[in-house]
Amino acid sequence: MHIRFEKKANTKCDSDILSLSWMGRVPDNAEEEGWNLDGRNYYKQGWLATGNSQGVVGVTFTSIPTNSGPNSERLPLRTNYNLRNHHAKVVLVKWNEPYQKLASCDSSGVINVWAKFDCRWNVELINDRNTRVTYFSWSHDGRLALICYQDGFVLVGSVTGHRYWSSMLHPEGTVTCGAWSPDDQQVYFGTSRGQMKVLDIHGAPVSQVNLSDDSGISSMSWSCEKFCMNENKIKSDHLFKHVLALCCKNGTIQLMRRFDDPAPVLIRTGLCPIYMEWSNAKELLCVAGSRPGRLSANIVQIYSATGQLVYSINMPQSSAIVTAVTWAHNDRRIFIATGPEIHVACVSASVVPLYVLCALRMCDESLFPSDDILPISIQDILTAISSSTIYCEVPKLSELRQFVSSSPKNRLYCTVVQHVNGPETTPPVCYVLYMEYLGGLVPLLKGKRISMLRPEFVIFDPQVDDTTYANAQITYSNFGWDDSEPESCSSPKLHRKNRHRSRPACCNRKLQLNCYTDVLPEDYRLAEVTANVWGTEFHIRGLCDDLTQKLGRVSYRTSILHLQPRQMTLSIVGDGQSIEDDSPTPKQLQRRRSCSVGSSNPKIAVSRVVEDSKVSETFAHSLPSSPVAAKKKSGLSSPIRKRLMNSPLFFRKVLRTQIEPDFQNLETFQKSQIKNKIEMCTKRQQFVMQNKAPIWNDLTQVYQLDFGGRVTQESAKNFQVEYDGIQVMQFGRIDRNNFALDFQHPFSAVQAFAVALASVTQRLK
């Protein structure tokens, strides 16, 4: 047996992970009888559920490398979900594999049962008894649920929400855990005083056992599969001799063949606290815990069904203790949570070949020779070793600027949080764009309002590079403080009143190179959002070499009384060659060229005509009324334009200038044609879009949009943008200071964040 930990995996979040649970992924073309599946393909991909201290349930896609071809490793439409419906920390998460449902319990006693429908997770059942839940478990066939409460109340209900029976136990102590028997005909309960109570499926008492160790039972588990995914296994499973593992609070484990076993096997792990779980093969018991009195002494131990230690390995260094553990991918992976981080252990039950050990040594010491030297088999092994089990789209810190500056490959699901931070009592309103991952939030961009009169913002560079941004450093003294609410319109009178207020100076603090910190750097500017006084016209401009100077434009239809929904028009520049910042729209190009006819400087006029003729933008629009259509209708049919273009004065001024041809012979002509084709391929495409019109609901008397469960509160700021019938961006309020922001190509993170900042203000929109 051999165990190694993935070292390049990016598996951190912003809060402590308190519970873990894993299940296999059902293919999209599976039949409705979801529990009758092929186990060989079922365990290659799956979903990891996490419950954290922020009250968020995370569902993240996991996979292991296979050689079955690309179709078997096809990614789902969405690889991460952050489920928000709890108002306290989530202490338990449990998958129901036969019915593909997820149960989550928080510290206040609220139980939510989630069901997936149409690529979204919805709350199907809610149970609230106002008492802390100490244990929750599904039966092995997935039809029943066992719930234990802190006051001794136990309940058995169906997966559809019906209560079968309930009872109030009065043990000496608190009911701390429970377990289903392998045949689902009995339920077991453990108490904090070392007692074990046994009840049958109907709630009748069967037996009560007092253990010799009165330190208390923290958990119990039978050596059987979590769920019976095949009917044939249900009939033959009774021939296997199962083992009951009782985990005590003092770090000892008792292995029993039955609840009244007179001679249980005692295991002294030396770890406290400990978490355990049987493998899917019913032969190995994984125990993870920390050595008391030692810092960063987390250990994983593997025991056999007879209590013999099979393998032991120290976990990677961590300042937190172990909080959860679970098996995954048919006993090929183990997920262990320590604080906000998840460690992935790769398990090999057989003897590891020597060349695999050599490849692992090469990865540990970062010895990677050229691919031309290594055999193909070794290259495949190195690729499999370097791959991550938990699918992660979070970029590295060194690639963060490039990640936010370009369009993502897949759709990103983010959250915009508004908060106030700074040394003063009234600092500027700050907005941070977070990427949802593992039930937490990973910061990507930070923006601040910089003007008191106009709704203008600056977006800071999340990555610091002194060589590139030596001259881009700014201080807060360049801006006025925003002393009002983000939706209010500050007056010049308020600005005069606060102009004598002291402003903080720039502090050259040392940046913490940790992309999971909540505070992003504010040293350099990446982009800015400028606006007019009325807040109806916004321009997005890039301020660094990685971004073009003109990123996009947002225009709102003026609405004084706000009686109609917002109508916005977006012009977003896609990937490709940069566009001049002063380059106007096609209508302005025609107007500028016609006005240059009467210019007193012929060279400047002709050079301006040639320059404007070269700056051509490719417009892509999803609406009939686009700049391209307007240009075709009114550009060539103007009689004034025809007279000006046919004027002898115009040709006389053009002939005075010396315009050299692009080619002189056939060779230069061919080079010129190739150059023009290359330039046409590198032209930036400009996407012109409008927000989707909401539908009026006569029953609720409000305008509505389908956000797929991502937006939970009504607001005039909520909007959706579609391109070619596909939703490419949506923004909406989910809390008082939180907004959901989802986007994909052609938006980059900077452009989508800038459009969201333009929408949070309230003026004449």
C-alpha positions in Angstrom: 0.0 0.0 0.0 1.2 3.5 -0.8 -0.2 7.0 -0.1 0.9 10.3 -1.4 -0.5 13.8 -1.1 -1.1 16.1 -4.0 1.2 19.1 -3.7 0.1 21.4 -6.5 -3.6 21.3 -5.7 -5.2 24.6 -5.0 -7.7 23.5 -2.4 -8.2 26.4 0.0 -11.2 28.6 0.8 -11.8 31.6 3.1 -13.5 29.7 6.0 -13.0 26.6 8.1 -14.4 23.4 6.6 -16.4 21.5 9.1 -17.7 18.5 7.1 -17.0 16.5 4.0 -19.0 14.1 1.9 -18.4 12.6 -1.6 -20.5 10.8 -4.1 -20.0 9.6 -7.7 -21.4 11.6 -10.7 -24.3 10.2 -12.5 -23.9 10.6 -16.3 -26.3 13.0 -18.1 -27.7 10.1 -20.2 -28.4 7.8 -17.2 -31.8 6.3 -16.7 -34.2 7.4 -14.0 -33.2 4.4 -11.9 -30.1 6.2 -10.8 -28.9 3.6 -8.3 -28.4 0.9 -10.9 -25.2 2.1 -12.5 -21.9 0.7 -13.7 -19.5 1.1 -10.9 -16.4 1.2 -13.1 -17.4 4.5 -14.7 -19.4 5.8 -11.8 -16.5 6.4 -9.5 -14.2 8.1 -12.0 -16.0 11.5 -11.5 -17.9 12.8 -8.6 -19.0 15.7 -6.4 -17.4 16.8 -3.2 -19.7 18.5 -0.7 -18.3 20.8 2.0 -19.9 22.6 4.9 -18.0 25.6 6.3 -18.2 28.1 9.2 -19.7 30.8 6.9 -23.0 28.9 6.5 -22.3 28.0 2.8 -22.5 24.5 1.3 -20.0 23.9 -1.5 -20.4 21.3 -4.2 -17.2 20.9 -6.3 -16.5 18.6 -9.2 -13.7 16.0 -8.8 -12.1 13.5 -11.2 -9.2 11.1 -11.5 -7.1 10.7 -14.7 -8.2 7.8 -16.9 -7.2 6.2 -20.2 -10.7 5.7 -21.5 -10.7 8.7 -23.9 -11.8 12.3 -23.8 -15.5 11.5 -23.8 -15.3 9.8 -20.4 -13.6 12.9 -18.9 -16.0 15.5 -20.3 -16.6 18.2 -17.8 -20.1 19.1 -16.6 -21.6 22.5 -17.6 -20.8 23.8 -14.1 -18.0 22.5 -11.8 -18.7 24.5 -8.6 -21.8 25.5 -6.6 -22.0 27.7 -3.6 -25.4 26.9 -2.0 -26.6 29.6 0.4 -29.7 29.0 2.5 -28.2 28.6 6.0 -27.8 31.4 8.6 -25.4 29.5 10.8 -22.3 27.4 10.3 -22.9 24.2 8.5 -21.7 21.3 10.7 -22.9 18.3 8.6 -23.2 17.5 4.9 -24.4 14.0 3.7 -25.0 12.8 0.2 -27.8 10.5 -0.8 -26.4 8.7 -3.8 -29.4 6.5 -4.8 -31.6 9.6 -5.0 -28.8 12.1 -5.9 -29.7 14.5 -3.0 -27.7 16.4 -0.5 -28.6 17.0 3.2 -27.0 19.9 5.1 -27.4 20.7 8.8 -26.3 23.9 10.6 -25.6 24.7 14.2 -29.0 26.2 14.8 -30.8 22.9 13.9 -32.0 23.7 10.4 -31.8 20.8 7.9 -32.0 21.5 4.2 -32.4 18.7 1.6 -31.0 19.9 -1.8 -32.0 18.4 -5.1 -30.5 19.2 -8.5 -32.8 20.1 -11.4 -31.8 21.7 -14.7 -28.2 22.5 -13.6 -29.2 24.2 -10.4 -29.6 23.0 -6.8 -32.9 23.9 -5.1 -34.0 23.3 -1.5 -36.5 20.5 -1.6 -37.2 20.1 2.1 -36.6 22.2 5.2 -36.7 20.8 8.8 -36.2 23.2 11.7 -36.7 22.1 15.3 -34.6 24.9 16.9 -32.3 22.3 18.5 -28.8 21.5 17.5 -28.4 18.4 15.3 -25.7 16.0 16.5 -25.9 13.4 13.8 -27.6 12.8 10.4 -27.3 9.8 8.2 -29.1 8.2 5.2 -30.0 4.5 5.1 -28.0 2.3 2.7 -30.8 2.2 0.2 -31.3 6.0 0.5 -35.0 5.8 1.4 -34.8 6.7 5.1 -33.0 9.4 7.2 -31.8 9.2 10.8 -31.6 12.4 12.7 -30.3 12.8 16.3 -30.7 16.0 18.3 -28.8 17.3 21.3 -31.7 16.9 23.7 -32.1 13.2 23.1 -34.8 13.4 20.4 -34.3 11.0 17.5 -36.3 10.8 14.3 -36.5 8.5 11.3 -38.1 9.9 8.2 -38.4 9.2 4.5 -36.5 10.9 1.7 -39.7 12.6 0.7 -40.2 14.3 4.1 -42.6 11.9 5.8 -42.0 11.0 9.5 -41.9 7.3 10.2 -41.3 7.4 13.9 -39.7 9.5 16.6 -38.7 9.0 20.2 -37.2 10.9 23.1 -34.3 9.0 24.5 -33.2 9.7 28.1 -29.7 8.4 28.2 -27.1 9.4 30.7 -25.6 12.2 28.7 -26.2 13.5 25.2 -26.8 11.5 22.0 -23.6 12.3 20.0 -23.9 9.9 17.0 -25.8 7.2 15.3 -25.5 4.6 12.6 -27.7 2.2 10.5 -27.0 -1.5 10.6 -25.8 -3.0 7.3 -29.3 -4.4 6.5 -31.1 -1.2 7.6 -33.1 -3.1 10.2 -31.6 -1.5 13.3 -30.3 1.9 14.4 -27.5 2.5 16.8 -27.0 5.5 19.1 -23.9 6.6 21.0 -23.9 8.9 24.0 -21.4 11.2 25.7 -21.2 8.8 28.7 -20.1 5.7 26.8 -23.5 4.1 26.3 -24.7 2.4 23.1 -28.5 2.1 22.5 -30.0 -0.2 19.8 -33.5 0.2 18.4 -35.2 -1.7 15.6 -36.6 -0.2 12.4 -39.9 0.6 14.1 -38.4 2.4 17.1 -38.7 -0.4 19.6 -35.7 -0.8 22.1 -33.5 -3.8 21.4 -30.5 -3.5 23.8 -28.3 -1.1 25.7 -24.6 -1.6 26.1 -22.3 0.2 28.6 -18.8 0.3 27.3 -15.8 -0.1 29.6 -14.4 3.2 28.4 -16.7 6.0 29.7 -14.9 8.8 27.9 -17.8 9.1 25.5 -18.5 8.0 21.9 -17.9 10.6 19.3 -18.7 8.5 16.2 -19.6 5.0 15.0 -19.6 3.3 11.6 -20.2 -0.2 10.1 -17.7 -1.7 7.6 -20.1 -1.7 4.7 -20.7 0.4 1.6 -22.3 3.8 2.2 -25.0 3.0 -0.3 -26.1 -0.1 -2.2 -25.9 1.1 -5.8 -26.7 -2.4 -7.2 -29.5 -4.8 -6.2 -27.3 -7.8 -6.6 -25.0 -6.6 -3.8 -28.0 -6.2 -1.4 -28.8 -9.9 -1.6 -25.2 -11.1 -1.2 -24.1 -8.6 1.4 -25.4 -10.5 4.4 -22.7 -13.2 3.9 -20.0 -10.6 4.7 -19.0 -10.3 8.4 -19.2 -6.6 9.1 -17.3 -4.8 11.8 -18.6 -2.0 13.9 -16.1 0.7 14.8 -16.7 2.9 17.8 -14.6 6.0 18.1 -14.1 7.4 21.6 -13.2 11.0 22.6 -9.9 10.0 24.2 -8.5 8.7 20.8 -9.3 5.0 21.1 -11.3 2.9 18.7 -13.2 -0.3 19.5 -13.9 -2.9 16.7 -16.9 -5.1 17.4 -18.5 -7.9 15.4 -21.9 -7.2 17.0 -23.2 -4.7 19.5 -22.8 -7.3 22.4 -19.4 -8.5 21.4 -17.7 -9.6 24.6 -14.1 -9.2 23.3 -13.8 -6.1 21.1 -10.5 -5.1 19.6 -9.1 -2.0 21.1 -6.9 0.4 19.0 -5.0 3.2 20.7 -4.3 5.7 18.0 -2.6 8.4 20.1 -4.5 11.0 18.2 -7.1 13.4 19.6 -9.5 14.4 18.2 -9.9 11.8 15.5 -12.2 11.2 12.6 -12.7 7.9 10.9 -14.5 6.3 7.9 -14.6 2.8 6.4 -13.5 2.4 2.8 -16.0 1.4 0.1 -14.4 -2.1 -0.1 -15.3 -2.7 3.6 -11.7 -3.7 4.5 -9.8 -0.5 5.5 -10.5 2.0 8.2 -9.1 5.5 7.6 -8.3 7.4 10.8 -7.1 11.0 10.7 -6.3 13.2 13.6 -3.7 15.3 15.4 -1.2 14.5 18.1 -2.1 16.5 21.2 0.5 19.0 22.4 2.3 19.2 19.0 1.9 21.9 16.4 1.2 20.7 12.8 1.3 17.1 13.8 -1.6 15.8 11.7 -1.4 12.1 10.8 -3.4 9.7 8.6 -3.5 6.0 9.7 -5.0 3.1 7.8 -6.2 0.0 9.8 -7.5 -3.4 8.7 -10.7 -4.9 9.9 -8.8 -6.9 12.5 -7.3 -3.7 14.0 -3.8 -4.0 12.5 -2.0 -0.8 11.4 -1.5 -1.1 7.6 -0.1 2.4 6.8 0.7 5.6 8.5 1.8 9.0 7.0 2.2 12.5 8.2 0.1 15.1 6.5 1.5 18.3 4.9 2.2 21.0 7.4 -0.8 22.9 8.6 -1.6 25.2 11.5 -5.1 23.8 11.9 -6.2 20.4 13.2 -8.2 17.8 11.3 -11.9 18.6 11.1 -13.3 16.0 8.6 -12.3 13.0 6.4 -14.0 11.0 3.7 -13.1 8.3 1.1 -13.7 9.0 -2.6 -13.3 7.5 -6.1 -13.8 3.9 -5.1 -11.1 4.0 -2.4 -8.5 5.7 -4.6 -8.7 9.1 -2.9 -9.1 10.4 0.6 -10.1 14.0 1.3 -9.0 15.4 4.7 -10.0 18.9 5.9 -7.7 20.9 8.2 -9.2 24.4 8.8 -9.8 26.1 5.5 -7.7 23.6 3.4 -8.5 20.2 1.9 -5.7 17.7 1.5 -6.0 15.1 -1.2 -4.4 11.7 -0.5 -3.9 9.4 -3.5 -4.2 5.8 -2.3 -2.7 2.7 -4.1 -3.8 -0.5 -2.5 -1.2 -2.7 -4.5 2.5 -2.6 -4.6 3.8 0.5 -6.4 6.2 -0.2 -9.3 9.7 1.2 -9.0 9.3 3.6 -12.0 6.3 5.2 -10.3 8.3 5.8 -7.2 11.0 7.3 -9.3 8.5 9.6 -11.0 7.2 10.7 -7.5 10.8 11.4 -6.4 11.2 13.6 -9.5 8.1 15.5 -8.8 9.1 16.0 -5.1 12.5 17.4 -6.1 11.3 19.3 -9.2 13.5 17.3 -11.5 11.8 17.4 -14.9 14.0 16.5 -17.8 13.0 17.2 -21.4 10.0 15.3 -22.8 12.2 14.0 -25.6 14.3 12.1 -23.2 11.5 10.5 -21.1 9.5 7.5 -22.4 5.8 8.1 -23.2 4.8 5.9 -20.2 6.8 8.0 -17.8 5.4 11.2 -19.4 1.9 9.9 -18.8 2.7 9.1 -15.2 4.1 12.6 -14.6 1.0 14.1 -16.1 -1.2 12.0 -13.9 0.8 12.9 -10.8 0.8 16.6 -11.5 -3.0 16.6 -12.2 -5.4 17.8 -9.5 -8.3 15.7 -8.3 -10.4 18.7 -7.3 -11.3 20.7 -10.4 -10.0 24.2 -9.9 -10.3 27.3 -12.1 -8.6 29.6 -9.6 -5.5 31.0 -11.2 -2.0 31.2 -9.7 -0.9 34.4 -8.2 1.7 35.0 -10.9 -1.1 34.6 -13.6 -3.8 36.6 -11.8 -3.5 39.7 -14.0 -3.6 37.7 -17.2 -6.6 35.7 -15.9 -8.7 38.8 -15.1 -7.7 40.6 -18.4 -8.8 37.9 -20.8 -12.1 36.1 -21.5 -12.5 32.9 -19.5 -12.6 29.5 -21.1 -15.7 28.6 -19.1 -18.4 30.5 -17.4 -17.4 32.1 -14.1 -19.7 32.3 -11.1 -18.7 35.2 -8.9 -19.9 37.3 -6.0 -19.5 41.1 -5.6 -19.2 42.2 -2.0 -19.6 45.8 -0.9 -17.8 46.8 2.3 -16.0 49.7 3.8 -12.4 49.4 5.0 -9.7 51.9 5.7 -8.1 54.0 8.5 -10.8 56.7 8.4 -14.3 56.5 9.7 -15.7 57.4 6.3 -13.5 55.8 3.7 -14.5 55.2 0.1 -17.0 52.5 -0.7 -15.1 49.4 -1.8 -16.3 46.6 -4.0 -14.5 43.2 -4.3 -15.1 40.6 -6.9 -14.8 37.1 -5.6 -14.8 33.8 -7.4 -16.8 31.1 -5.9 -14.8 27.9 -5.1 -15.2 25.1 -2.5 -18.0 26.9 -0.7 -15.8 30.0 -0.2 -14.8 33.1 -2.0 -11.5 33.8 -3.7 -10.8 37.5 -4.3 -10.0 38.5 -7.9 -10.5 42.3 -8.2 -11.1 45.3 -6.0 -12.7 48.5 -7.1 -13.3 51.8 -5.3 -15.3 54.9 -6.0 -13.0 57.9 -6.7 -15.4 60.8 -7.4 -17.9 62.5 -5.1 -19.7 64.2 -8.0 -19.7 61.5 -10.6 -20.2 57.7 -10.2 -16.6 56.9 -11.3 -14.6 53.9 -10.1 -11.0 52.6 -10.3 -10.2 48.9 -10.5 -6.9 48.0 -8.8 -4.3 45.6 -10.1 -4.5 42.3 -8.1 -0.9 41.4 -9.1 2.1 43.7 -8.2 4.9 43.9 -10.8 7.4 46.7 -9.9 9.1 46.6 -13.3 6.0 47.1 -15.3 4.1 49.4 -13.0 6.9 51.6 -11.7 5.1 54.8 -12.7 1.6 53.7 -12.0 1.6 54.1 -8.2 -1.2 56.2 -6.8 -2.3 57.5 -3.5 -5.6 58.1 -1.9 -4.9 61.9 -1.8 -5.7 62.0 -5.6 -9.3 61.2 -4.9 -12.2 62.6 -2.9 -13.7 60.5 -0.1 -17.2 59.2 -0.7 -19.0 60.1 2.5 -22.4 59.1 1.2 -24.3 55.9 0.5 -23.3 54.1 -2.8 -26.6 54.8 -4.4 -26.8 58.5 -3.4 -25.8 61.5 -5.4 -23.3 63.6 -3.5 -23.6 67.4 -3.8 -20.8 70.0 -4.2 -21.9 71.5 -0.9 -21.0 68.3 0.9 -17.7 68.3 -0.9 -16.9 71.8 0.3 -17.8 70.8 3.8 -15.4 67.9 3.9 -12.5 69.4 1.9 -10.5 70.3 5.0 -10.8 66.8 6.3 -7.4 65.1 6.6 -6.7 62.3 4.1 -4.5 59.3 4.6 -1.1 59.2 2.9 0.1 56.3 0.9 1.7 53.7 3.0 4.2 51.4 1.3 3.1 48.2 3.0 4.4 44.8 2.2 2.0 42.8 0.1 1.1 39.4 1.4 1.5 37.1 -1.6 -1.5 35.0 -0.8 -4.4 35.0 -3.2 -6.8 33.8 -0.5 -6.5 36.9 1.6 -9.6 39.1 1.8 -7.5 42.3 1.2 -6.2 42.8 -2.3 -3.5 45.4 -3.0 -4.4 49.0 -3.9 -1.1 50.2 -5.1 -1.6 50.3 -8.9 -4.6 50.9 -11.2 -5.6 48.3 -13.7 -8.7 50.0 -15.2 -11.1 52.8 -14.6 -14.8 53.5 -15.1 -15.6 57.1 -16.1 -19.1 58.5 -16.3 -21.0 61.7 -17.0 -22.7 63.8 -14.3 -26.1 62.1 -14.9 -24.8 58.6 -14.5 -26.1 57.4 -17.9 -22.9 57.1 -19.9 -20.0 55.0 -18.7 -16.6 54.3 -20.4 -14.3 51.5 -19.4 -10.6 52.2 -20.0 -7.6 50.1 -19.5 -4.6 51.6 -17.6 -1.9 49.0 -18.2 -0.1 47.3 -21.0 -2.0 44.1 -20.7 -5.3 45.8 -21.5 -6.4 47.9 -24.4 -7.1 51.5 -23.7 -10.7 51.2 -24.7 -12.4 48.3 -23.1 -16.1 49.1 -23.5 -19.0 51.4 -23.0 -22.2 51.2 -21.1 -25.2 53.5 -21.9 -28.4 53.8 -20.0 -31.7 55.2 -21.2 -32.6 58.3 -19.2 -35.4 57.7 -16.7 -36.2 60.5 -14.3 -39.1 58.9 -12.4 -37.8 55.3 -12.6 -41.2 53.9 -13.6 -39.8 51.5 -16.2 -37.0 48.9 -15.9 -33.5 50.0 -16.8 -32.5 49.9 -20.5 -28.8 49.6 -21.1 -26.7 49.2 -24.2 -23.2 47.6 -23.9 -20.3 47.8 -26.3 -17.6 45.4 -25.3 -14.3 45.0 -27.0 -13.2 41.4 -27.5 -9.7 39.8 -27.7 -7.3 40.9 -30.4 -5.4 44.0 -31.5 -5.9 47.1 -29.4 -8.1 50.0 -30.6 -7.2 53.7 -30.3 -8.8 55.4 -27.4 -10.0 58.3 -29.5 -11.5 56.1 -32.2 -15.2 57.0 -32.4 -18.1 55.0 -33.5 -18.8 54.5 -37.3 -21.1 57.6 -37.4 -18.4 59.7 -35.8 -15.8 58.5 -38.3 -18.0 59.7 -41.2 -18.6 63.0 -39.5 -14.9 63.6 -38.8 -13.8 62.7 -42.3 -16.4 65.1 -43.9 -15.4 67.9 -41.6 -11.7 67.6 -42.5 -12.5 68.7 -46.1 -12.4 72.4 -45.2 -9.3 72.2 -43.0 -6.5 74.7 -43.5 -3.8 72.1 -43.1 -4.0 69.7 -46.1 -1.4 67.2 -44.7 -3.2 66.9 -41.4 -6.5 66.5 -43.1 -5.4 63.8 -45.4 -3.4 61.9 -42.8 -6.5 62.0 -40.6 -8.6 60.5 -43.5 -6.0 57.7 -44.0 -5.8 57.1 -40.3 -9.5 56.9 -39.9 -9.8 54.6 -42.9 -7.4 52.1 -41.3 -9.1 52.0 -37.9 -11.9 49.6 -38.7 -13.8 47.8 -36.0 -15.7 44.6 -36.4 -19.2 45.0 -34.8 -21.1 41.9 -33.6 -24.6 42.6 -32.6 -27.6 40.6 -31.5 -30.2 43.3 -32.1 -31.6 44.9 -35.3 -30.7 48.4 -34.3 -26.9 48.3 -34.2 -24.2 50.8 -35.4 -23.5 48.6 -38.4 -27.1 48.8 -39.5 -27.3 52.5 -39.0 -24.1 53.0 -41.0 -25.5 51.0 -43.9 -28.8 52.9 -43.9 -27.7 56.5 -43.5 -23.9 56.6 -44.3 -24.0 56.2 -48.1 -27.4 57.8 -48.8 -26.5 61.3 -47.4 -26.6 63.9 -50.3 -24.2 66.2 -48.4 -21.7 63.4 -48.1 -21.9 62.7 -51.9 -21.3 66.4 -52.8 -18.4 66.7 -50.4 -16.7 63.5 -51.6 -17.1 64.6 -55.3 -15.8 68.1 -54.7 -12.8 69.2 -56.8 -11.3 70.9 -53.7 -11.1 67.6 -51.9 -9.2 65.9 -54.7 -6.9 68.9 -55.2 -5.8 68.7 -51.5 -5.3 64.9 -51.7 -3.1 65.3 -54.8 -0.9 67.8 -53.0 0.2 65.3 -50.5 2.8 62.6 -51.2 1.1 59.3 -50.6 3.4 56.4 -51.4 1.8 53.2 -52.6 2.0 50.0 -50.6 3.6 48.0 -53.4 5.8 48.6 -56.5 5.9 45.2 -58.1 4.3 41.7 -57.8 6.4 40.7 -54.8 5.6 43.8 -52.8 1.9 43.4 -53.8 1.8 39.9 -52.4 3.5 40.9 -49.2 1.0 43.8 -48.8 -1.9 41.4 -49.3 -0.6 39.0 -46.7 0.0 41.9 -44.3 -3.6 43.1 -44.8 -4.9 39.6 -44.1 -2.9 39.3 -40.9 -4.2 42.7 -39.8 -7.8 41.7 -40.5 -7.3 38.6 -38.4 -6.0 40.6 -35.5 -8.7 43.2 -35.5 -10.6 43.4 -32.2 -14.2 42.4 -32.4 -16.7 44.8 -30.8 -19.8 43.2 -29.3 -22.9 45.4 -29.1 -25.5 44.0 -26.7 -28.5 45.1 -24.7 -30.0 43.9 -21.5 -32.9 41.4 -21.6 -36.3 43.0 -21.0 -38.0 41.7 -17.9 -41.5 40.2 -17.9 -44.3 41.9 -16.0 -46.0 39.6 -13.5 -49.6 40.6 -12.9 -49.8 38.5 -9.8 -47.0 40.1 -7.9 -47.1 43.4 -9.8 -43.3 43.4 -10.4 -40.9 42.9 -13.3 -39.2 39.5 -13.2 -36.2 37.7 -14.8 -35.2 34.1 -14.4 -31.8 34.1 -12.8 -31.6 30.3 -12.2 -31.8 30.7 -8.4 -28.7 32.9 -8.3 -30.5 36.1 -7.4 -32.7 36.1 -4.3 -33.8 39.7 -3.8 -35.7 42.2 -6.0 -33.7 45.2 -7.1 -33.7 47.7 -10.0 -30.0 46.8 -10.5 -30.7 43.2 -11.5 -30.1 42.6 -15.2 -29.2 40.0 -17.8 -27.3 40.3 -21.1 -27.7 37.9 -24.0 -25.7 37.5 -27.2 -27.0 35.3 -30.1 -29.7 33.9 -27.8 -27.1 32.9 -25.1 -26.9 34.5 -21.7 -23.4 35.9 -21.4 -23.8 37.9 -18.2 -26.2 38.3 -15.3 -26.0 40.5 -12.2 -28.3 40.7 -9.2 -28.6 41.2 -5.5 -28.5 38.3 -3.2 -28.1 40.1 0.1 -27.9 43.7 1.4 -24.3 44.2 0.4 -23.8 41.1 -1.8 -24.4 40.6 -5.5 -24.1 37.6 -7.8 -22.1 38.2 -11.0 -21.9 35.4 -13.7 -20.2 36.0 -17.0 -18.5 34.3 -19.9 -17.0 35.1 -23.3 -16.9 37.9 -24.6 -16.6 39.4 -21.1 -13.4 39.4 -19.2 -13.3 39.7 -15.4 -12.3 43.4 -15.6 -15.1 44.2 -18.1 -17.8 42.3 -16.2 -16.7 43.9 -12.9 -16.7 47.3 -14.5 -20.2 46.8 -15.9 -21.4 45.7 -12.5 -19.9 48.8 -10.8 -21.7 51.0 -13.4 -24.9 49.3 -12.4 -24.7 49.7 -8.6 -25.1 53.5 -8.8 -28.5 55.2 -8.9 -28.9 58.3 -11.0 -31.1 59.1 -14.0 -31.2 55.5 -15.2 
